[in-house]
């Protein structure tokens, strides 16, 4: 997994169930760079879907028409103090 893919996945894990637009994802992962295009998020989502599906995690991201993307998997946090 590349650094950009990891940052994107972490962004979704920190905001489970929320629909995030491409603009929001760009701002939350890499900030607004003049060289970064909204379509780069689509490419990263596609790569993550493929890589995670290879490990049995199919349909982890939901595409929301005119909205963006949503993490479709349930997120459970483990209590690290136990």
Secondary structure per residue as TSV (DSSP state, phi and psi in degrees):
chain	resnum	aa	ss	phi	psi
A	1	X	-	360.0	132.7
A	2	X	-	-77.2	167.7
A	3	X	H	-60.9	-41.3
A	4	X	H	-66.2	-39.5
A	5	X	H	-65.3	-42.5
A	6	X	H	-62.0	-46.2
A	7	X	H	-59.8	-40.6
A	8	X	H	-66.0	-46.1
A	9	X	H	-61.6	-43.5
A	10	X	H	-61.7	-39.1
A	11	X	H	-59.3	-43.9
A	12	X	H	-67.4	-41.1
A	13	X	H	-64.4	-31.6
A	14	X	H	-78.0	-12.8
A	15	X	T	-133.9	58.6
A	16	X	T	-61.8	137.1
A	17	X	T	82.3	-12.2
A	18	X	-	-83.5	140.2
A	19	X	E	-84.3	124.5
A	20	X	E	-115.9	128.1
A	21	X	-	-74.9	165.5
A	22	X	H	-59.2	-42.4
A	23	X	H	-59.4	-45.4
A	24	X	H	-62.2	-43.6
A	25	X	H	-63.4	-40.1
A	26	X	H	-62.4	-45.9
A	27	X	H	-63.5	-40.1
A	28	X	H	-78.2	-24.0
A	29	X	H	-98.8	-54.3
A	30	X	T	-122.3	-1.0
A	31	X	-	75.2	172.8
A	32	X	-	-85.9	102.8
A	33	X	-	-102.4	142.6
A	34	X	T	-63.2	-25.2
A	35	X	T	-88.5	-10.6
A	36	X	-	-91.0	130.4
A	37	X	-	-104.8	151.7
A	38	X	T	-57.1	-35.2
A	39	X	H	-66.2	-18.6
A	40	X	H	-63.7	-29.7
A	41	X	H	-64.7	-41.9
A	42	X	H	-59.4	-41.6
A	43	X	H	-65.2	-44.0
A	44	X	H	-65.0	-41.2
A	45	X	H	-61.2	-44.0
A	46	X	H	-60.1	-44.4
A	47	X	H	-64.6	-43.4
A	48	X	H	-63.2	-43.4
A	49	X	H	-57.2	-46.2
A	50	X	H	-64.5	-47.3
A	51	X	H	-66.0	-41.6
A	52	X	H	-72.1	-33.7
A	53	X	H	-64.7	-33.8
A	54	X	H	-62.7	-24.2
A	55	X	T	-105.2	18.7
A	56	X	T	89.2	3.3
A	57	X	-	-100.4	75.3
A	58	X	T	-79.5	150.8
A	59	X	T	57.1	41.3
A	60	X	-	-79.4	-27.1
A	61	X	E	-114.7	136.1
A	62	X	E	-105.7	132.6
A	63	X	E	-89.0	124.7
A	64	X	E	-106.4	112.0
A	65	X	T	-56.4	130.5
A	66	X	T	59.5	19.8
A	67	X	T	-128.4	-49.1
A	68	X	E	140.7	-131.6
A	69	X	E	-132.0	155.6
A	70	X	E	-139.2	139.6
A	71	X	E	-75.0	117.3
A	72	X	-	-89.9	-10.2
A	73	X	S	-85.5	149.8
A	74	X	-	-75.6	135.4
A	75	X	-	-108.4	125.8
A	76	X	-	-121.0	128.3
A	77	X	-	-96.9	135.0
A	78	X	-	-90.8	138.0
A	79	X	-	-75.2	112.9
A	80	X	T	-79.9	-7.0
A	81	X	T	-94.2	0.4
A	82	X	-	-85.0	360.0
